[in-house]
Amino acid sequence: MPEALPKLMRAIALTGIGEIDRLQQVETRVPRPAAGEVLVKVGACGLNNSDVMLRIGGYGREDDPAARTGWKREAPQFPRIQGSDIAGTVAAVGEGVSDHRIGERVLVNPTLYLKGGDDPTEVDYLGSERDGGYAEYCAVPAENAVALKSDLAFEDLATFPIAYLTAYHMLNRARLGSGERVVITGASGGVGSAMLQLAKLRGAEPIAVVSRSKADKALALGAVTAVDRDAPDLEAALRAVATGPIDVVADVAGGPAFSALLSTLRPAGRFVTCGAIAGSVVPLDLRTVYLKHLEIIGSSYGTATEFRDLVGLIETGRLRPLRAETFPLDQLPEAQRAFLAKKHFGNIVVAP
């Protein structure tokens, strides 16, 4: 017999754009799954840069980079329960979904596709346009709750969804192939550390850009070499360690290092970017781009097929969870402070 659902649940709601004190613990109704949906009892939920960016309204607009907006570059709707990286158990199903799904262990794809599951260009996002997993329960479309066979704890599974899907899609967009050299920035963070593993699985040679104190962990994860992110001449440092031409730069940070990273690429090289946590307006000499026939590729989210691919890699043990720390749900503000301190390697999660 399925367990009886409570009427109320604990959650952490983002009440508006601002500081961490905008995250408030609330008691709210347990959502009921609509037709075609399932209700997931949250086992754990991971933290991401997107949580911070929504809280600070950090996405701007094309005509005003300083505008305080959500990722759709529009005013967000509050209150909102954030949390996109959900691992848990199906507790109830909506109309049209088989009762056999109740009790499944699932990993949730947070990308809510508006034009189909393999088109990530028009999407809503769990924890942004729809309430997410910083709660005891969360309702999601049934196809987004992907069943998996894994003995990993929910806290470990919750390190995968956003970081690994973002990383996988980036490397696909950049067409990274076996034997190619790829520079990966932010290699100690969730997306960067995922890319180290995924690049190694492709037979590529990942070069990690990371703080000196975290270099050993990056090397253990698959980097062929590591460069100090604070090197006074990053371009020279990368050229010194590369065993040949650099084919791809996979950048998660943006900021002042953009130009140096772009200059390291071989002619016809590819630069793929998914984030701007170090700065969204960057120095760029267009002559470098057109004279070297470079590609600059934007990337975000991923496809439903890619997410299922990742679940397969998790089930076979080819991907390693990198859980740095776990916080209880009511300590989400403290978890976000730890996330912002950037002293961790991998991912931070919260568990109800």
C-alpha positions, 0 to 999 in steps of 0.5 A, spaced: 500 500 500 502 506 498 503 511 504 498 516 506 500 523 503 500 528 509 497 535 507 502 539 509 510 539 508 516 543 510 519 547 504 524 553 503 521 558 499 525 564 496 521 570 497 524 575 492 531 578 489 536 579 495 540 577 500 540 570 503 535 572 508 530 572 502 530 564 503 525 563 508 522 556 511 515 555 510 509 550 511 505 549 505 501 544 502 503 538 499 502 538 491 498 533 488 500 531 481 496 533 475 494 528 469 501 526 466 505 527 473 508 524 479 509 526 486 516 525 488 518 524 495 525 528 495 530 524 498 536 529 497 536 536 492 543 539 490 545 546 490 547 550 483 549 556 481 542 557 478 540 558 485 544 563 487 543 567 480 535 567 481 536 569 488 540 575 486 536 576 479 543 576 476 541 574 468 540 581 466 537 583 459 540 584 452 538 591 453 540 592 460 546 587 463 545 590 470 537 588 470 535 584 476 531 578 472 531 570 472 534 566 467 529 568 462 531 575 463 524 577 465 522 578 472 521 572 476 515 570 480 515 569 488 515 566 492 518 560 489 521 553 492 528 552 488 531 546 488 533 543 481 537 537 482 532 532 485 533 524 487 527 521 491 522 516 490 515 516 487 510 517 492 503 518 488 501 519 480 496 523 477 491 521 471 494 517 466 500 514 469 501 507 471 500 506 479 506 501 478 511 507 478 509 508 485 515 506 489 520 507 484 527 510 485 528 516 480 532 522 478 529 528 476 531 531 469 529 539 471 529 541 464 521 542 462 521 542 455 516 546 451 517 544 444 519 536 446 524 533 450 530 533 445 529 541 444 533 545 450 532 551 447 525 553 449 524 550 456 522 552 463 526 550 469 524 546 475 526 551 481 525 557 477 518 557 473 516 551 477 517 549 484 522 545 485 526 540 491 527 544 497 521 541 500 519 534 502 515 533 496 515 535 489 510 534 483 514 533 476 512 531 469 512 523 469 517 523 463 522 527 467 522 522 473 527 517 470 527 511 474 534 508 475 537 502 478 543 504 483 545 503 490 547 510 491 544 514 496 540 519 494 545 524 497 550 522 492 544 521 486 542 529 487 549 531 485 548 529 478 542 532 474 544 539 473 551 539 473 552 533 469 547 534 464 550 541 463 557 538 462 555 533 457 551 538 453 557 542 453 561 537 450 556 535 445 555 542 443 563 542 442 563 536 439 569 534 443 572 527 440 577 522 442 585 525 443 583 532 443 585 537 448 580 541 452 581 546 457 576 546 463 575 552 467 572 551 474 574 544 474 573 543 482 565 545 481 559 541 479 559 542 472 567 543 471 568 536 475 563 533 471 566 535 465 573 532 467 570 525 468 566 526 461 572 528 457 576 522 460 570 517 458 571 520 451 578 519 450 580 526 450 585 530 454 582 534 459 586 540 462 584 543 469 584 550 471 583 550 478 586 553 485 592 550 487 589 547 493 585 543 489 589 541 483 591 534 486 583 532 486 582 534 479 588 530 477 585 524 481 579 525 477 582 525 470 585 531 468 592 530 465 595 536 468 592 542 472 593 550 471 593 555 477 587 559 476 590 565 479 596 564 474 599 571 472 599 569 465 594 564 464 595 563 457 602 562 457 601 557 463 596 553 459 601 553 453 606 551 457 603 544 460 599 543 453 602 537 449 599 540 443 594 544 440 588 546 444 582 544 441 576 546 445 575 551 451 570 549 456 568 555 460 563 555 466 566 562 469 566 568 464 570 574 467 576 577 465 580 570 463 575 570 457 580 573 452 586 569 455 582 562 454 580 564 447 587 566 445 590 559 447 585 555 442 588 553 435 586 555 429 578 553 428 578 551 435 571 551 439 570 555 445 563 553 449 561 557 455 555 555 460 556 560 465 558 567 467 559 567 475 566 571 474 563 576 470 558 576 464 561 582 460 567 580 457 573 582 453 573 580 446 577 582 440 573 580 434 579 579 430 582 573 434 575 570 432 575 571 425 582 571 423 583 564 427 576 561 424 574 560 431 567 558 434 564 561 440 558 556 442 553 558 447 550 552 451 545 551 457 541 545 459 541 539 455 536 534 452 532 528 454 536 523 451 542 526 454 539 525 461 537 518 459 544 517 457 547 520 464 542 515 468 545 509 464 552 511 465 550 512 473 547 505 473 554 502 470 558 506 475 562 510 470 560 516 473 563 518 480 558 522 485 562 528 488 558 530 494 562 535 498 557 536 504 550 535 506 546 539 510 539 538 512 533 542 509 532 547 514 540 549 513 539 551 506 541 558 507 548 555 511 549 551 505 548 556 500 553 560 504 558 554 504 557 554 496 558 561 495 565 560 499 567 555 493 572 551 498 569 545 496 570 540 490 564 537 487 557 538 489 553 540 496 546 537 497 541 538 502 536 533 505 529 533 508 
